[in-house]
Amino acid sequence: MALVTFLIPCFVIGTDIAFSCQNTHDFVGASSPGDIVIGGLFAVHSEMLHPEEHPIKPVIQNCAGFEIQIFLQTLAMIHAIETINNSTLLSGVTLGYEIYDTCAEVTKAMASALRFLSKFNSSEDVVEFKCNYSDYVPRVKAVIGASYSEVSMAVSRLLALQLIPQVSPVSSAEILSDKIRFPSFFRTIPSDFHQTRAMAHLICESGWNWIGVIATDDDNGRFALESFGVQAMANNVCIAFKEMLPAYLSDNTFHTKVDHAIEKIVKETRVNVIVVFMRQFHVLKLFKKAIERNVNKIWIASDNWSAAVKISTIPNIRQLGTIVGFGFKSGDMSMFQDFLRNLREKPTENNNFLYEYIMLLSVCAHLEHHDFQTCISNQSQDDLLQNVENKHQIWRDDFLKANIEPGFIHSTILAVYAIAHAIKGQCKSRNCKDSSAFTPWELLEELKKVTVIDDDKEIKFDSNGDMSTSYNVLLWKEIDGHMEITTMAEYDPEKGYFIFEDEEKKKELLDLRKVQSTCSQHCRPGQMKKVTESPHTCCYECVYCPENHYSNQTDMDYCYRCNNKTYWAPLNSTTCYRKTIYFLTWTDWFAVFLLLLSAFGVLLVLSISVIFTKNSSTPVVKASGGLTICYIILFSHLLIFLSTAFFIDEPTEFKCKTRQALFGISFALCISCILIKSLKILLAFSFDPKLQNFLKCIYKPVPIVVTCTGIQVIICTFWLIFREPFVKQNFSIPRAIILECNEGSIVAFGIMLGYIAALAFVCFIFAFKGRKLPENYNEAKFTTFGMLIYFIAWIVFIPVYVTTFGKYLPAVEIIVVLISNYGILCCTFLPKCYIIICKQETNTKSAFLKMIYTYSSKSAGSVAISQISLDSKSSSSRATVSDSCKSEKNSVNGNSHFQVPGQRLIKGEVLSKNTARTMARKRLSSI
């Protein structure tokens, strides 16, 4: 097997300008021997210096910018390892460590990772190239780090060659959850997916939808921005602008980009919420410039800087506005604080980070608060060398304690314990004093099954290698002149909601809603969004919901449509209203009026019945066809009046089926009986022999009535069986539902009415024939008039009925029924009632005989005259010759005589009187 030797170049560990290394041991930032060694990668310095000479040589450069917060993370790792070694967790097996400074630079981190891959106990740090690393024993068994996701991505790809477990307490990029690309990567924090979702949730809950985002132009910043963009879109939040700042402070365009970002923030006056995904030293530069420009916004902090003390102590930080952030959940820091109090007693020979920190304390001892922090980050090597003698005289216990970021410290300790529990699992049946007892890939498999107790809860890595610990929602508040970072709530990433400690904190956080950060004003209930020409959906106009539409929430994209059949809504409505159901009720004034008319008709029928019953033996009643036929007609009129009640009040199936059938059959019965009366009287007073013979043939009262009425019964029966009427809801009126009867078949309805019209027309013809009957018997004239009323009423009814809609549609038919019924009733019976009551002298047998005699005399005379006229025409020539001769003779004598004509006239008069007597007796007997 071929061996390839990689010699790790020496490089420096810097403060502001770190000391150059002369061998590989100087490359290590902090170390301690042990049976099992764990590697560490932390960005103790914020940047790596770039050489000024040309050409550039392949030499790893020195670093600058000492980061107290990350230095504390290295101390947390050391503290956790020492605590484990002093416990019984590993049963005599000691853990060692090698911690390297990445200087926030991938290149230097790769150099450190390369040393991790070197063979164990190799004096020259040789990395062997193999096709199979299953039995390969590298320098370390696991790695904790790195501080930034971009560095972790690069290191993880390299460590994956030997499947060395890497557990990061800080790197949160969502892409690192991909176990295909990063099979050996784990982390003790949630993925950025949960953080960005929590941010979008908070922004949405606060009513903001028009925000800005500033991120670092590196893998971590880009992935965070992409993840947040997806979550923002899901919560209807629009990003007004995105600004990317260079990842390295040494970039020549850094300050220009910062100025441009500030200008963008100032220009976008409607954007009052800014989300920041940046490293702490980037935020520091940005905020200093923002304070100079008097920018006042709400800043949403990512976990990188949400608890950064060095940012919270910037002078005039309160002028920036409100800062809300998401930080990792912390644990008990008391043991770590005790470790820090004893830190001055720790040796510095194997901890270059601690040695550098002590020198920085001495150099910056004369400064306070933020200036002291700045001094530590900016000291030169010359200043450090000048103050090297005073390094033991200065120590600030409170400074390290004040700069603790509990979330990062807790996740670092958790990472160490997770690896320790995995080692414990491997050492159950092995002698772990021997470093070759197990390989990193075996530890990797054990790590996947590890369960760690944290705050009395069991937590473990999920299938993506993440620990789903919760977030703390942090609010920066000014207390006694100092900015304090307080925990307001907890965000559960699994359940996706906020858990507040108390109502007061909940109210304080929700008060942020008072700040407006929207592209457009919120649309109130009753309105909807109308998208403008802007490419953003958050920029819109608010327009009223149209009729029959509503919206019941703010900022709705569209209005809900009401169920047009049963509900309605006015313009700008927040709800739908149930349509009012209308029908012709009993209490409606018009219905009451029609019912009174019907009731009056019923009383009129009953009154006529009483009058006819009391005068049943009088000629007028007898001339009307007798009580039986009168009762049948009156009963049919009564049913017609009563049928109008079925047109009023809420329609039902029974009413719809009953009303037309009852009306149609009753009317047919009425017209049939009147037809019989007309035929009878016409037969009695007809002098035309041919007409009399015809009338005698068809005059069959009972069969005619039964047949005529039976046909209508058959029509209605077929109608009700095959296309029965039913209750219908009419939705033609926008805000009402009209309950009405649908006739089922307009054809059947038309046939029923047409059949009645046909009977009425036949009746009208016969009545018209008998319009010149005797005065007391001139019923035909009134029947003719009644039928005319019927025809006029129903002819007018058709267009009115077709064009009318609404609850008064039944009233139209009621009116027509009443008009036609009253017309026939009054024309049939009121003249007779008038004779019975007011002209009793004419309602006697003798009066009737006299009237009939007079009518018969007139009728007989008319017949005789007609006969004489015919005779005179046939003998005209003979009479002319005879008369002329006689007149000449008489004229001679001087006299003129018309005896013959006179004698014929007298004979004609005698014939008329005899005929009248005979016909009077016949008419009276027929009646």
Protein Blocks (a to p, Z undefined) as FASTA:
>chain_A
ZZdddddddddddfklccddfbfklmpmbdcddfbdcdddddfbfbdcddfbdcdddddd
ddehiafklmmmmmmmmmmmmmmmmmmklnopacddddddeklpaklmmmmmmmmmpceh
iaklpacddfblklpccfbfbdcddfbfklmmmmmmmmmmnopacddfkbmcfklmpmkl
mmmbccfbdcfklmmmmmmmmmmmnopabdcddddddfklmmmmmmmmmmmmmnopacfb
acdddfbfklmklmmmmmmmmmmmmmmmmlcbdcddddfklmmmmmmmmmmnopacdddd
dfklmmgmklmmpghklmnopadddddddddfklmmmmmmmmmmpcfklmmklmmmmmmm
mmmmmpghjlmmmmmmmccfklmmmmmmmmmmgccfklmmmmpcfklmmmmmmmmmmmmm
mmmmmmmmccfkbmklpcfklmmmmmmmpccdeehiacdddfkopacddddddddddeeh
iacdddfbdcdfknopacdfbfklmmmmmmmmmpccdfbdcddehiacdddfbfbfkbcc
dddddehiacfbehifbdcdddfklgccdehiabdcddddddddfklmklmmmmmmmmmm
mmmmmmmmmmmmmmmmpmklmmnnpjklmmmmmmmmmmmmmmmmmmgcjddfklmmmmmm
mmmmmmmmmmmmmmmmmmmmmmmmpcbfklmmmmmmmmcfklmmmmmmmmmmmmmmmmmm
mmccdddddfkbmkbccddddehiamlmmmmmmmmmmmmmmmmmmmmmmmmgcfklmmmm
mmmmmmmmmmmmmmmmmmmmmmpgcjklmmmmmmmmmmmmmmmmmmmmmmmmmmmmmmmm
lmcfklmmmmmmmmmmmmmmmmmmmmmmmmmmmmmmmmmmmmmmmmmmmmmnopacdfkl
mmmmmmmmmmmmmmmmmmmmmmmmmZZ
